[in-house]
Amino acid sequence: MTYSPLSPNTVLANALHHAEDVLAPRIMAATPERITMVVGTQINGAPHIGTSLVQSLAFTMAARLRDRFGLPAEVLFSALDNAPYESATDPVSSHRYQRAYAQALDDEALTDLITTLYEPLFTALSRHLGIPHRVETYSQQQADEQFRRTWLRLLPRLDAARWWLAPSTGTPHLRVPCPHLGCGWAEKHAERTRVHLTDRETAQVAAVCLHHGPYRATISPTGGAYLDLATLYRNMVKELALSSPHGTLHIMVKGGDWVFGSHLVDEALQSLGLIRSQLPARLFCPQVVTDTGAKLSKSLIREGRTPAPGDTIRFRIKGTDETCEVKVKRVTEYPDFEALLDGEGPANVNPTATGEQQLNNIRAIYSPEKEALGALAIEIEHTADH
């Protein structure tokens, strides 16, 4: 039996003849010289059907808009290498920390990851539809002068937008990874991170590292520290930086679960003085859900809840009532089994086998598809036997 994705009827069913009609008013008003469809994804695992569907929509819509309006069109893939690679908890302060792919992997490894997971689909779509594409990592985006100038220009006015960008706390997260060589850890929720302008084109950030304690970093339009912004904050800066009039209409392509997030970003932009016609053009892809109605996601595919530091796990010897309780001290996420063994050390996982033996044993149990979802290292301490 073959199953096909089904898209439910919508309130626009009788207003649109074609899917691209929803973008026609914006294109006719903006009269652009070219169109760029912008689609982004965290590169923290193999893409599932929902992710691939959004990316495919970007290419298909680009082709339709090109044919209808006679405009050159392309797809820009934002590879979010600021996705968490591993996480840890400060045992003293209990603050959560993370190290992103950009800080944990070198450029070659990141390129290989993107090439392996995404380029086959993009290349096939480009050839089939005649739509060119290019890839830009978040690391490249945040280093761009226009992006940084936009952030610096917004900083004095952030108070007007902060509750839209962080409705629960009013504090949009800014992470600047520790600059010490080989470190790159940053406070996940930026509780102790402070930022202030030293002049119109320079900002100084003070933060606390998991391993090196307090540190300071400088951000300028053309250099300085790595600028990692929380999701809504990042999208506001990115979309405002792309809205500068230079003949290109950028259309943000997102999954349907982004509708409410985009509403908050739009309100944030309007609080800074933008009018409706200046807000980004958007296209939302129907959301893929499971049979329970939950959004299909890599987190959901991983089946079950990840234990957190402080949780208790009870092991039972098979066929007996004998149990052993342990307390979770640390949980660290890795992209695959080899990275886990390298990061933790084979002797800390199984002191009776070499790293190569352990890798072969694990891969004999789990398929490549399972490994692509990532691996967790859970550090435990013994508490009680029963």
C-alpha positions in Angstrom: 0.0 0.0 0.0 1.3 3.5 -0.9 0.6 6.5 1.3 0.7 10.1 0.1 0.8 13.2 2.2 -2.6 14.9 2.4 -3.1 18.6 2.8 -6.4 19.7 4.4 -8.8 22.2 2.9 -8.2 25.8 3.9 -10.0 29.1 4.1 -8.1 30.1 0.9 -9.4 27.2 -1.2 -11.9 29.4 -3.0 -9.7 32.5 -3.2 -6.7 31.0 -5.0 -6.5 29.2 -8.3 -2.8 28.4 -7.9 -0.5 28.2 -4.9 1.7 31.0 -6.1 -1.3 33.4 -6.1 -0.8 34.0 -2.4 2.5 35.8 -3.3 1.3 37.7 -6.4 0.1 40.9 -4.6 3.5 41.3 -2.9 5.4 40.7 -6.1 3.3 43.1 -8.1 3.7 45.8 -5.4 7.4 45.4 -5.0 8.3 45.0 -8.7 11.5 43.2 -7.9 14.3 42.4 -10.4 14.8 38.9 -9.0 13.4 36.5 -6.4 15.2 34.5 -3.7 13.4 31.8 -1.8 15.0 31.5 1.7 14.7 28.2 3.5 16.6 27.3 6.7 17.2 24.1 8.7 19.1 23.1 11.8 21.8 20.7 10.6 21.5 18.5 13.7 20.5 15.2 12.1 19.1 13.6 9.0 16.2 15.5 7.5 12.8 13.9 7.8 9.9 14.1 5.3 8.6 17.4 6.8 12.0 19.1 6.3 12.4 17.8 2.8 8.8 18.9 1.9 9.5 22.5 3.0 12.8 22.6 1.0 11.0 21.1 -2.1 8.3 23.7 -1.8 11.0 26.4 -2.0 12.3 25.1 -5.3 8.9 24.4 -6.8 7.5 27.8 -5.9 10.7 29.5 -7.3 10.0 27.7 -10.6 6.4 28.7 -10.7 7.1 32.4 -9.8 9.9 32.5 -12.5 7.5 31.1 -15.1 4.6 33.4 -14.1 6.4 36.7 -13.7 9.4 36.2 -15.9 11.8 36.9 -13.1 15.0 35.0 -12.3 14.6 33.0 -9.2 16.9 31.0 -6.9 16.9 29.1 -3.5 19.1 30.2 -0.6 19.5 27.4 1.9 20.4 28.7 5.4 22.3 25.8 7.1 22.0 26.6 10.8 25.3 25.4 12.1 24.6 27.2 15.4 22.3 24.2 16.3 23.4 22.6 19.6 26.0 19.9 19.2 26.5 19.0 22.8 25.2 20.3 26.1 26.2 20.3 29.8 25.3 21.7 33.2 27.6 23.6 35.4 27.8 21.4 38.5 28.2 24.5 40.8 25.8 27.0 39.4 23.4 24.6 37.6 23.4 26.9 34.5 22.9 25.1 31.2 25.6 25.3 28.5 25.8 24.3 24.9 28.4 24.0 22.2 27.2 24.4 18.6 28.2 22.5 15.5 30.0 25.6 14.4 32.3 25.5 17.4 32.6 21.7 17.7 33.3 20.8 14.1 35.8 22.2 11.6 34.8 23.7 8.3 35.6 20.5 6.4 33.4 18.4 8.7 30.5 20.9 8.4 30.8 21.0 4.6 30.7 17.2 4.5 27.7 17.1 6.8 25.7 19.5 4.6 26.9 17.8 1.4 25.8 14.4 2.6 22.4 15.3 4.2 21.1 18.0 1.9 23.0 18.4 -1.4 21.5 15.3 -3.1 18.0 16.6 -2.8 19.0 20.2 -3.7 21.0 19.0 -6.8 18.1 16.9 -8.0 15.6 19.7 -7.6 17.9 22.2 -9.3 18.4 20.0 -12.3 14.7 19.0 -12.6 13.3 22.5 -12.2 16.1 24.6 -13.6 16.4 26.6 -10.3 19.9 27.5 -9.0 20.6 27.2 -5.3 23.3 28.3 -3.0 24.2 27.3 0.6 25.0 29.8 3.4 25.8 28.6 6.9 24.7 30.7 9.9 28.4 31.2 10.6 28.7 33.0 7.3 25.5 34.9 7.8 26.5 36.2 11.3 29.9 37.3 9.9 28.3 39.3 7.1 28.7 43.1 7.6 25.1 43.8 6.7 23.8 41.4 9.3 26.1 42.8 12.0 25.4 46.4 11.2 21.7 45.6 11.4 22.1 44.0 14.8 24.2 46.9 16.1 21.6 49.4 14.8 18.8 47.5 16.5 20.5 47.2 19.9 19.6 50.6 21.3 15.9 50.0 20.3 15.7 46.4 21.5 13.6 47.4 24.5 10.7 48.1 22.2 10.8 44.6 20.7 12.0 42.4 23.5 8.7 41.1 24.7 7.7 40.0 21.2 11.1 38.2 20.8 10.9 36.6 24.3 7.3 36.6 25.5 8.0 34.6 28.7 11.0 36.6 30.0 11.4 39.8 28.0 15.0 38.9 27.5 16.0 37.8 23.9 18.9 35.4 24.2 22.3 36.4 22.9 25.1 33.8 23.0 28.7 34.6 22.4 30.8 31.4 22.6 33.9 31.4 24.8 36.8 32.6 22.7 39.4 30.4 24.3 41.1 28.1 21.7 39.1 24.8 21.4 36.4 25.9 23.8 33.3 27.5 22.2 30.9 26.8 25.1 28.2 29.3 25.7 25.4 29.7 28.3 22.3 28.3 26.7 19.8 30.8 28.2 22.4 33.6 28.6 21.3 34.4 32.1 24.7 36.0 33.0 25.4 37.5 29.5 25.4 41.3 29.3 25.8 43.4 26.2 26.2 47.2 25.8 27.3 49.6 23.0 30.7 51.2 23.4 30.1 53.4 20.4 27.8 53.4 17.4 29.6 50.5 15.7 31.0 48.5 18.5 29.4 46.3 21.2 31.0 44.6 24.2 29.7 41.4 25.6 30.4 40.0 29.1 29.6 36.3 29.8 30.7 33.3 31.9 32.2 30.2 30.4 31.6 26.7 31.7 35.4 26.0 31.8 37.1 29.4 31.8 34.9 31.6 33.9 34.1 35.3 33.1 35.2 36.6 29.7 34.6 39.6 27.5 34.2 39.9 23.7 33.8 42.6 21.2 31.5 42.7 18.2 31.9 45.1 15.3 30.5 45.3 11.7 33.5 43.6 10.2 34.9 41.4 12.9 35.0 40.3 16.5 33.2 37.6 18.4 30.7 35.0 17.0 27.2 36.3 17.3 24.7 33.6 18.1 21.1 34.8 18.5 18.0 32.9 19.8 15.6 31.8 17.1 13.1 34.7 17.0 15.8 37.3 17.6 17.9 35.8 14.8 15.0 35.8 12.4 14.2 39.4 13.1 17.8 40.5 12.4 18.1 38.3 9.3 14.8 39.4 7.8 15.5 43.0 8.4 19.0 42.7 6.9 17.5 41.1 3.8 14.8 43.7 3.4 17.2 46.4 2.3 16.0 47.5 -1.2 18.5 46.3 -3.8 16.2 44.7 -6.4 15.8 41.3 -4.8 12.6 40.1 -3.1 13.4 37.6 -0.4 10.6 35.2 0.4 10.9 33.3 3.7 9.8 29.7 3.3 8.9 27.9 6.5 6.9 25.0 7.9 3.3 25.6 9.1 4.5 25.4 12.7 6.2 28.7 12.2 3.0 30.7 11.7 2.8 31.9 15.3 6.6 32.5 15.5 6.4 34.7 12.4 3.6 36.6 13.9 5.8 37.5 16.9 8.7 38.4 14.6 6.4 40.7 12.5 5.2 42.4 15.7 8.8 42.9 16.8 9.6 44.5 13.4 6.6 46.8 13.6 7.6 47.8 17.2 10.8 49.1 15.7 9.0 51.2 13.1 8.4 49.1 10.1 5.1 49.3 8.3 3.1 46.4 6.9 4.5 46.7 3.3 8.1 46.5 4.7 7.5 43.2 6.5 9.1 40.1 4.9 7.2 38.1 2.3 6.4 34.6 3.7 5.3 31.2 2.4 4.2 28.5 4.8 4.3 24.8 3.9 1.6 22.5 5.2 2.7 20.8 8.4 3.4 17.0 8.5 2.0 15.5 11.6 1.9 12.0 13.2 -1.2 9.9 13.7 -1.5 11.6 17.2 -1.6 15.0 15.6 1.8 16.0 16.9 4.3 17.7 14.6 6.7 15.3 13.0 10.2 16.2 14.3 13.6 14.7 15.0 12.9 15.1 18.7 9.7 13.1 18.3 11.4 10.4 16.2 13.9 9.9 18.9 11.1 8.2 20.9 10.7 8.9 24.6 11.9 11.7 26.9 15.6 12.5 27.3 16.6 12.2 30.9 17.9 15.4 32.5 20.6 16.0 35.2 19.1 15.1 38.6 16.7 12.5 37.2 16.8 9.0 38.6 17.0 5.9 36.4 16.3 2.4 37.7 17.9 -0.6 36.0 16.5 -4.1 36.5 18.4 -7.3 35.8 16.5 -9.3 33.3 14.5 -12.2 34.7 14.9 -11.0 38.3 13.5 -8.5 40.7 17.0 -7.1 41.5 17.3 -3.4 40.6 19.9 -0.6 40.7 19.2 3.1 40.9 21.5 5.7 39.4 21.3 9.5 39.3 21.9 11.4 36.0 24.8 13.8 36.3 25.2 14.9 32.7 23.6 14.4 29.3 25.6 15.3 26.2 24.3 15.0 22.6 26.5 13.9 19.7 25.8 13.7 16.0 26.8 10.0 15.8 28.4 7.1 17.7 31.9 7.8 16.6 31.7 11.4 17.9 30.3 10.1 21.2 33.2 7.7 21.6 35.7 10.4 20.7 34.1 12.9 23.0 33.7 10.6 26.0 36.7 8.3 25.6 36.2 4.6 24.9 37.4 3.6 28.3 34.6 5.6 30.0 32.0 3.9 27.9 33.3 0.3 28.1 36.8 -0.2 29.6 36.9 -3.8 28.4 36.8 -3.0 24.7 38.7 -0.8 22.3 37.0 2.2 20.6 36.9 0.4 17.3 35.3 -2.7 18.8 32.7 -0.6 20.6 31.9 1.2 17.4 31.4 -2.0 15.5 29.3 -3.5 18.3 27.0 -0.5 18.5 26.6 -0.3 14.7 25.7 -4.0 14.6 22.7 -3.1 16.8 21.6 0.2 15.3 21.0 1.0 11.7 22.6 4.0 9.9 19.1 5.6 9.9 19.0 5.3 13.7 22.5 6.7 14.1 21.7 9.7 11.9 19.2 10.8 14.6 22.1 11.4 17.0 23.4 9.8 20.2 23.3 10.7 23.8 26.0 10.2 26.4 24.4 9.9 29.9 26.9 10.2 32.8 25.5 8.5 36.0 26.4 7.9 39.6 25.2 4.9 41.7 22.7 5.7 44.4 21.1 2.5 45.6 20.5 -1.2 45.0 17.3 -3.1 45.6 
